[in-house]
C-alpha cells in the first residue's frame, strides 16, 4: 500500500494511493485516524482496515486534484546518517566511519514532495542529497537487526538538503542540515510488505534534468536494519519517526569545481518502486513567519 498525506477541499488527511487516484480513508472508514503518526501507532488493525477500505473505495480523488504533503507532517524525530555510501565518502575526502554518523534534522525543515526549497538569505552554499528514508511503525527499543523489519512501517524518498558552509562550521552538522524547507520527503510511504527488499533499489538525482547521482541502496555501508539496531540501542523509536539513510556520490560540493544549487534550479530525486520528489529552488521569502 502507498500511504499519503494530502490536502483537498481545505482539509488535510491521509489516504491510500491507487494508480492515479487517492482513496480518502477518513471518508471510507471514519474510525481511522486522520494523521499519519496516529494511523501508524494504531498498528496492524488500522492497516487491515485501510486495505479493506481501499478495496471497496468509492471515495477516490484524482491525484491531480490534491496537494500531496510530507507523509509524516511533524515527525517527533528525524534521524539522518552521514557518510554511508563508499563513493560519497571518497568524494568527501573522509575516512569510512566504523559506526554510523548520526545527526538530527529539525522538524521545521520538513516540506512536501513538490514544494519549493529555499536558498537561504545567509548562504549560497545550497546542496542536494537524494536518500532512501524509512518510517518507524512501532514503539521499540533494543531491536536486534534480525527483527528490525518488524518495526519499519515503510519507505519513502527524501532530499537531505544541506547548507554546506553552515554544515562545516562545526563538528556537529545539525545547523547546516535543518534550515526550513530543507527536508522534502514523500511522495508517499510504500509499506514494507509491498516494497520488499529495501537494499536493491536504484536511487538517482537530477538537477535541471542532468543526472547527478546514480547508485543503488545495495551500496549502503550501514543498511536500514543495522540502523534500527544501532539507534534503538540508545533511545526509543516511535511511530512516525523518520530515519534517512545517507546519500551516494555526486553531490554538488564534491564536483570540481563545485556545482551548488541556485534560484530557478529544479531537483528531482527518484527511487525504484517508491516514487519521486521534484522541488524547485526559490529565494527565501522575506516573510518567513507563515508556512
TAMOMO-V816822 format. One record per backbone hydrogen bond with DSSP energy under -1.0 kcal/mol. NH is the residue of the N-H (numbers start at 0). CO is the residue of the C=O. If there is no record, write none. Layout:
nh & co
NH & CO
NH & CO
This chain:
nh & co
2 & 188
3 & 14
5 & 12
6 & 66
7 & 10
10 & 7
12 & 5
14 & 3
15 & 22
16 & 1
17 & 20
20 & 17
21 & 60
22 & 15
23 & 58
24 & 13
24 & 22
27 & 23
28 & 24
31 & 28
38 & 34
39 & 35
40 & 36
41 & 37
42 & 39
46 & 42
47 & 43
48 & 44
49 & 45
50 & 46
51 & 47
52 & 48
53 & 49
54 & 50
55 & 51
59 & 57
60 & 21
62 & 19
64 & 61
65 & 62
66 & 6
68 & 4
78 & 241
79 & 102
80 & 243
81 & 100
88 & 84
89 & 85
90 & 86
91 & 87
93 & 88
102 & 79
104 & 77
108 & 105
109 & 106
110 & 182
116 & 279
118 & 281
122 & 119
125 & 123
126 & 161
130 & 157
132 & 155
133 & 242
134 & 153
135 & 240
136 & 150
139 & 236
141 & 231
146 & 143
147 & 144
149 & 146
150 & 147
152 & 134
153 & 134
154 & 189
155 & 132
156 & 185
157 & 130
158 & 183
159 & 128
160 & 158
161 & 126
162 & 175
163 & 124
166 & 162
167 & 163
181 & 178
182 & 108
184 & 110
185 & 156
188 & 2
189 & 154
190 & 0
191 & 152
194 & 190
195 & 191
202 & 214
203 & 269
204 & 212
205 & 267
206 & 209
207 & 265
209 & 206
211 & 204
212 & 204
214 & 202
216 & 200
218 & 215
219 & 216
220 & 83
226 & 222
227 & 223
228 & 224
229 & 225
230 & 226
231 & 227
233 & 230
234 & 230
236 & 139
239 & 135
240 & 237
241 & 76
242 & 133
243 & 78
244 & 131
254 & 251
258 & 251
260 & 125
263 & 280
264 & 261
266 & 278
267 & 205
268 & 276
269 & 203
270 & 274
271 & 201
273 & 270
274 & 270
276 & 268
277 & 112
278 & 266
280 & 264
281 & 116
283 & 118
